[in-house]
Each structure stands twice: as structure tokens, then as C-alpha cells.
């Protein structure tokens, strides 16, 4: 007998109710007697194009507020004065949960999965987490692996950063740790892990060369030498200088800007420092990058887009609920609209605009895309250094849950 579950308003109160089909096609309703019964039939699905995601996020915020308040109460009762370090977010976070944590934790903990295999990571991730909470951040895990390793690790079960050689892995380690040390709100970072994972993988199949030593307890000299040579105290004491961005001039494009569209490689070859476009949104969950050549303006996007296909009865995200990336060019008659995300091929409104994309669902929470805007879109034949362009861009995540905006007038930097 199939069950379905609905949300019923009862004079300001809400409860889950179960409905089951019986003989003759009639139905009977009644409150689920317990979690076991609810688990068998209590499936709620999003209505395509609706606002259901906002209800789920509000419920998530309420649950998180109660959870953090209760945990603080219990810990404070039995261990007065203990530091409460939060949860260890798994390289993504819901803003509603982070906000709920803030009054009840002494620090916020999160894993940091570098966005690129050179150890660099998106600006928004830690900056927005700190802005949401106002609390110090503990990086509870960071890591890098290499295809070249002595443990036989294939690095095949996950989207973790994988370099080619141990020398490149050591450089990525150093890049991440030095970047973290320069952030005043980061109070510590834990490397994952001491040993490599087993050759054939641990219990869940994860088989990465994450170790400072191999499975035979022999150190990887490149990474141990790199770690021992870092002057963390000096880095912490150094005054951080302002990072460059596209307001000083959009940098030239690398060869094949839309190429290598795969995790930890897509956009890696762009100048993501000088090409970074500052958002105008208060709590951004995406980064935007820009570069150019004589015929084209290129935009690159790295966004957090948390999607679970269990939200849908058919396990397929409809087009109306996919993330939307819009670009408006001053003087153009209408914006360019692209549907991205959900593990599906990108769709773009303007056939003259090419887009490349990599994304997924569930724990693949990053949506990476690059857009090629021809000079004709700006009413020009070609671009040259010193030209000015004016545009705005908007990213709407899955089901329009979160919005990030960018806009401005930019000068094309001279070629080197």
C-alpha cells in the first residue's frame, strides 16, 4: 500500500500526516505514529518552479538553532569553560545553519577541499562563512594527493585535489597552508592525514594518497620538508595586503579558456587573482572571474550549488529548478540566460554564446562554468587593451534558494 506524506496547517500548528491508499481507491489519513512509520512513507517532494526549497531551508534553520542551543547547554553543564568548536562542515555549508551556530559556538569548523589541485581555493568559501558567523574558523581538514605515490593509491573515489607528482603535491600543501595563515580569522588548520589510505581503499572505497607517510611508514620527503620549512609565526605576524581583482583591469585570457572542464582543473589556468570580480551581494556563495582576447570576453563561475535528487519523485531536477546564470551587457536588448547544474548539459538562451560546464548532485556541491561572449555581444568587432566594458551578472542557485550578483564597468588590461 503506497504512502505519501503532507504538511498540514492546524490553527498555527503543523504536523506530518500519513495517507495510505486502501481498497476501492479511498484514502484514510492519520498522524504517523512514530519515526519508523514516517520513514516508510514520509516522502515530501518539491513542486517544480515552486517555493518549497525556502520552506525546507526555514525548517533547517529552526532545527539547527535548537540543535546548537541544546549542545551548548549540555556541554556547559557538564564541562564548564570548554571550547565549543562547532561541527566540521564537509567542505560546504548552508548559510542558515552557519547563522544558527554563531551564538552557540566559540569557533566554526569546516573542511576545506581546495577547488584546484594547486592548493588554491575559492574566495567566497571562508570569507562568507566568517561574515555569516563573526566567529574564528578552524579548518578541520585540508588535503592534497598525487597520482605518483608509493602506496598504490588510485585516488578514484571522490573529487579531492590530485596533483601529478609528489613535488606538485608539496607545493599545493604549501599554497593552502600559507594562504590560511594569512587570514586573521583562521585559528588553525589540520592536515588530513598522517598515513596514506589503503591501496584498495578504506571501508567506503576512498583510496587517496593523503599521507605524510606511505602505508609502509616511509615519509614523503617533498611534503615533510615543505611543511617543516614554513614559517607560520612569520606569516601570521605579516600584515595582509589587499588582494588584486578585476577593478584594476581584466587580464588577458589563457589559451583555450573553456578547456579542461573537470574538477580541480577547470579555470585553473585563468588569472583568478587579477580576474576576480568583486560581488555586490553581502553573503556570496560564488566567485566570478573574467579575462579577454581580441574577439571575446570570457566569464568563469565557481558556485556552491547543493542539490539532492531525492527532492524529486523521478530523481531528476526539472529545468525550472536548475541553477540560472544571467549576464546583462549594457546596450544589449536582453540578458543572456544559461541553465546549469544538476549533472545535466548547460542550456543557453543566445546561440552565439558558448558555455562549458561541470557539475553534479548530492555531495558534488560545486558548479563550475565558463561563458564565451563574442565581441558582437558588446556591439564591437574586436577588443583591445584599454577598452571599457560594462556588464552585470547574477547567479541563482538550485530552486532560486540563493542569489549572488556582480556588476561594474571594467577596463581591459594590456597584454604582457
C-alpha positions in Angstrom: 0.0 0.0 0.0 1.7 3.2 -1.1 2.0 6.1 1.4 2.5 9.8 0.9 3.1 12.5 3.4 1.9 16.1 3.5 2.4 19.2 5.7 -0.9 20.1 7.3 -1.6 23.5 9.0 -3.8 23.1 12.0 -4.5 26.6 13.5 -0.9 27.5 13.6 0.4 24.1 14.3 2.0 21.8 11.8 2.3 18.0 11.8 3.2 15.3 9.4 0.2 13.2 8.4 0.2 9.9 6.6 -2.1 9.0 3.8 -2.5 5.4 2.6 -4.5 4.0 -0.3 -6.9 1.3 0.6 -9.2 -1.0 -1.3 -11.6 0.8 -3.6 -9.2 3.8 -4.1 -10.4 5.6 -1.0 -7.8 7.1 1.4 -7.5 7.4 5.1 -5.4 10.0 7.0 -3.9 10.0 10.4 -0.8 11.3 12.1 2.3 9.0 11.7 2.7 7.0 15.0 6.5 7.3 15.0 9.6 7.9 13.1 9.8 4.3 11.8 6.4 4.6 10.2 7.2 8.1 8.9 10.4 6.8 7.4 8.5 4.2 5.3 6.1 6.7 3.8 7.0 10.3 4.8 8.5 11.5 1.5 8.0 15.1 0.6 8.8 16.3 -2.9 9.4 19.8 -4.3 6.9 21.2 -6.8 8.9 22.2 -9.9 9.0 26.0 -10.1 7.6 26.4 -6.6 9.0 27.9 -3.4 9.3 24.6 -1.5 13.1 25.0 -1.1 12.5 28.1 1.1 10.3 26.0 3.4 13.0 23.4 3.7 15.6 26.0 4.5 13.5 27.6 7.1 12.9 24.3 8.8 16.6 23.6 8.6 17.3 26.9 10.3 14.9 26.1 13.1 16.3 22.6 13.6 19.9 24.0 13.6 19.0 26.7 16.2 17.6 24.1 18.5 20.5 21.7 17.9 23.2 24.2 18.7 21.4 25.7 21.7 20.9 22.2 23.2 24.5 21.2 22.5 25.9 24.3 24.2 23.6 23.8 27.2 24.7 20.2 27.7 28.4 20.9 27.2 28.3 23.9 29.5 26.5 22.0 32.2 29.0 19.0 32.3 32.2 20.8 31.2 32.0 24.5 32.1 34.5 26.6 30.2 35.1 24.0 27.4 35.6 25.4 23.9 32.8 24.5 21.5 34.4 24.2 18.1 31.2 23.6 16.0 30.6 20.7 13.7 33.2 20.3 10.9 31.2 21.2 7.8 32.0 18.9 4.9 33.5 21.5 2.5 30.1 23.2 2.1 27.6 24.8 4.4 24.1 26.0 4.4 24.0 29.8 5.4 21.0 29.1 7.6 23.0 26.6 9.6 26.0 28.8 9.9 23.9 31.7 11.2 22.2 29.4 13.7 25.5 28.2 15.0 27.0 31.6 15.6 25.5 32.4 19.1 26.3 29.0 20.5 29.9 28.1 19.3 33.3 29.6 20.1 34.6 28.8 16.7 33.3 27.4 13.4 34.9 24.3 12.0 35.0 23.3 8.3 36.9 21.0 6.0 38.5 22.8 3.1 38.6 20.9 -0.2 40.8 23.0 -2.4 39.0 24.0 -5.6 42.1 23.4 -7.7 44.9 20.9 -7.5 47.5 23.6 -6.9 46.1 24.2 -3.5 44.1 27.4 -4.2 40.5 27.7 -3.1 37.5 30.0 -3.8 37.5 33.3 -2.1 33.8 33.2 -1.1 34.1 30.0 0.9 35.8 31.1 4.1 35.1 34.9 3.7 31.3 34.3 3.6 31.4 31.7 6.4 33.2 34.2 8.7 30.9 37.0 7.6 27.8 34.9 8.5 29.1 33.9 11.9 31.5 36.5 13.1 33.5 33.7 14.7 37.0 32.3 14.3 37.4 29.5 11.8 39.1 26.2 12.4 40.0 24.3 9.2 39.3 20.8 10.4 40.7 19.1 7.3 42.7 20.1 4.3 44.5 17.7 1.9 46.1 17.0 -1.4 47.0 13.8 -3.2 49.3 12.8 -6.1 49.0 10.2 -8.8 52.7 9.4 -8.2 52.8 7.6 -4.8 54.3 4.5 -3.2 51.0 3.1 -1.7 49.4 2.2 -5.0 46.6 4.7 -4.3 44.4 5.3 -7.4 42.7 8.5 -6.0 39.5 7.4 -7.6 36.6 7.8 -5.1 35.9 11.5 -4.7 36.5 15.0 -6.0 39.6 15.8 -3.9 42.5 17.7 -5.4 45.0 15.3 -7.1 48.4 16.6 -8.5 50.6 14.7 -10.8 53.8 14.4 -8.6 54.8 14.5 -5.0 56.6 17.8 -5.7 53.4 19.3 -7.0 51.5 17.9 -4.0 54.0 19.5 -1.7 53.6 22.8 -3.5 49.8 22.6 -3.2 50.1 21.9 0.6 52.3 24.9 1.0 50.0 27.1 -1.0 46.9 26.2 1.0 48.7 26.5 4.4 50.3 29.8 3.6 47.0 31.2 2.3 45.2 30.1 5.5 48.0 31.5 7.8 47.5 35.0 6.2 43.7 35.1 7.1 43.4 36.7 10.5 40.2 34.8 11.4 41.6 31.3 10.7 42.9 30.0 14.0 44.2 26.6 12.9 44.3 24.0 10.2 44.5 20.2 10.4 46.1 18.2 7.6 44.4 15.0 6.6 46.1 12.6 7.2 49.2 11.0 8.6 49.1 7.7 6.6 48.1 7.1 3.1 44.7 5.3 2.7 44.9 1.6 2.0 45.8 0.6 -1.5 42.4 -0.8 -2.3 40.6 1.8 -0.3 39.2 2.1 3.2 35.7 0.8 4.2 33.9 3.2 1.9 36.3 2.7 -1.0 38.2 6.1 -0.6 41.7 5.4 -1.8 43.7 8.6 -1.7 47.4 9.4 -1.3 46.7 11.8 1.6 49.5 10.8 3.9 52.7 12.4 5.1 53.9 8.8 5.1 53.0 5.9 2.9 51.4 2.6 4.0 54.9 1.3 4.9 55.5 4.3 7.2 58.1 5.9 4.9 57.9 9.7 4.7 57.2 11.5 1.5 60.2 13.8 1.7 58.9 16.5 -0.5 55.8 17.3 1.6 57.5 16.7 5.0 60.4 19.1 4.0 57.9 21.6 2.8 55.9 21.5 6.0 58.9 21.8 8.3 60.2 24.8 6.4 57.1 27.0 6.6 57.5 30.0 9.0 53.9 30.0 10.3 54.7 32.6 13.0 56.2 34.9 10.5 53.2 34.5 8.2 50.8 35.2 11.0 52.6 38.3 12.0 52.8 39.7 8.5 50.2 42.4 7.6 48.0 41.1 4.8 47.9 43.2 1.7 44.8 43.7 -0.4 44.3 41.0 -3.0 44.1 42.1 -6.6 40.9 42.0 -8.6 39.4 42.9 -11.9 38.7 46.5 -10.9 42.3 47.2 -11.8 41.9 45.8 -15.3 40.6 42.5 -16.7 43.6 40.3 -17.5 44.2 38.6 -20.9 42.8 35.1 -21.4 45.0 32.0 -21.3 45.0 29.5 -24.3 41.7 27.6 -24.6 39.9 29.3 -21.7 36.9 26.8 -21.8 39.1 23.8 -21.9 39.9 21.3 -19.1 36.4 21.5 -17.8 36.8 18.9 -14.9 37.1 19.1 -11.2 40.2 20.8 -9.8 41.3 21.8 -13.3 38.5 23.9 -14.7 39.6 27.6 -14.7 42.9 26.7 -13.0 44.9 28.2 -15.9 43.0 31.6 -15.7 44.5 34.5 -13.8 41.9 34.1 -11.0 43.6 36.8 -8.8 43.6 39.8 -11.2 40.5 38.4 -12.9 38.4 38.2 -9.7 35.2 40.2 -10.0 34.0 41.5 -6.6 30.4 40.6 -5.8 27.9 43.3 -4.7 26.0 40.7 -2.7 26.5 40.6 1.1 27.0 36.9 1.6 28.1 35.5 -1.8 28.2 31.7 -2.4 30.0 32.0 -5.7 33.1 33.6 -7.3 33.1 35.2 -10.8 36.3 35.6 -12.9 36.9 37.5 -16.2 39.5 37.5 -18.9 39.6 38.6 -22.6 41.2 38.3 -26.0 40.7 40.2 -29.2 37.4 38.6 -30.1 35.9 37.5 -26.8 35.2 38.3 -23.2 35.3 35.2 -21.0 33.5 34.8 -17.7 34.2 31.9 -15.3 31.9 30.9 -12.4 32.6 28.7 -9.4 29.5 28.4 -7.2 28.2 26.4 -4.3 25.0 24.6 -5.5 23.8 21.9 -3.1 21.4 19.6 -5.0 19.8 16.3 -3.9 17.8 14.5 -6.5 15.8 12.9 -3.6 13.8 16.2 -3.6 12.0 14.9 -6.8 9.9 11.8 -7.3 11.5 10.9 -10.6 15.1 11.7 -9.2 15.5 14.3 -12.0 15.8 18.0 -11.4 13.5 19.9 -13.8 14.7 22.7 -16.0 12.7 25.3 -14.0 14.6 24.4 -10.8 18.2 24.2 -12.2 20.6 27.0 -11.3 20.5 30.0 -13.6 23.4 32.2 -14.6 22.5 35.5 -16.2 24.7 38.1 -17.9 23.4 41.6 -18.8 25.5 43.7 -21.1 24.9 47.4 -21.2 23.3 48.3 -24.5 22.2 44.8 -25.3 18.5 44.3 -25.8 18.1 41.4 -23.4 20.2 39.4 -20.9 21.9 36.1 -21.7 20.4 33.3 -19.6 22.0 29.9 -19.0 20.6 26.9 -17.1 23.4 25.0 -15.4 23.8 22.4 -12.7 22.1 19.2 -11.6 24.5 17.0 -13.6 22.8 18.0 -16.9 24.1 19.7 -20.0 24.1 23.5 -19.9 21.4 25.4 -21.9 21.9 29.0 -23.1 19.4 31.5 -24.5 21.7 33.0 -27.1 23.1 30.6 -29.7 26.1 32.9 -30.3 27.3 32.3 -26.8 29.3 29.2 -26.0 29.3 27.7 -22.5 31.2 24.9 -20.9 30.3 23.4 -17.6 31.0 20.8 -14.9 28.6 19.9 -12.1 26.9 17.1 -10.2 24.4 16.3 -7.5 24.5 15.4 -3.8 28.0 15.8 -2.4 29.3 17.2 -5.6 28.3 20.7 -4.4 30.4 22.9 -6.8 29.1 24.1 -10.1 31.8 25.3 -12.4 31.1 27.1 -15.7 32.7 29.3 -18.3 31.0 31.5 -20.8 32.4 32.9 -24.1 30.9 36.3 -25.0 31.8 37.4 -28.6 32.7 41.0 -29.3 29.4 41.4 -31.2 27.5 40.9 -28.0 29.1 44.3 -26.9 28.4 45.9 -30.3 32.1 45.7 -31.4 34.2 44.0 -33.9 37.3 43.4 -31.7 38.7 44.3 -28.3 42.0 45.9 -27.5 43.7 46.8 -24.3 42.3 49.9 -22.7 38.7 49.2 -23.9 35.9 49.5 -21.3 33.0 47.2 -20.9 30.0 47.4 -18.6 28.1 44.3 -17.5 26.1 42.7 -14.7 25.8 39.1 -13.8 23.5 37.1 -11.5 23.7 33.5 -10.2 20.6 31.9 -8.8 21.3 28.5 -7.2 19.1 25.4 -7.3 15.4 26.4 -6.9 16.5 30.1 -6.6 17.5 29.4 -3.0 20.4 31.8 -3.0 21.3 34.8 -5.2 24.7 36.3 -5.9 25.2 39.5 -8.0 28.1 41.3 -9.7 28.1 44.5 -11.7 30.5 47.2 -12.9 32.5 48.9 -15.6 35.8 47.3 -16.3 38.9 48.2 -18.4 40.6 45.5 -20.4 44.2 45.2 -19.2 47.1 45.4 -21.6 48.7 42.3 -22.8 52.0 41.4 -21.4 
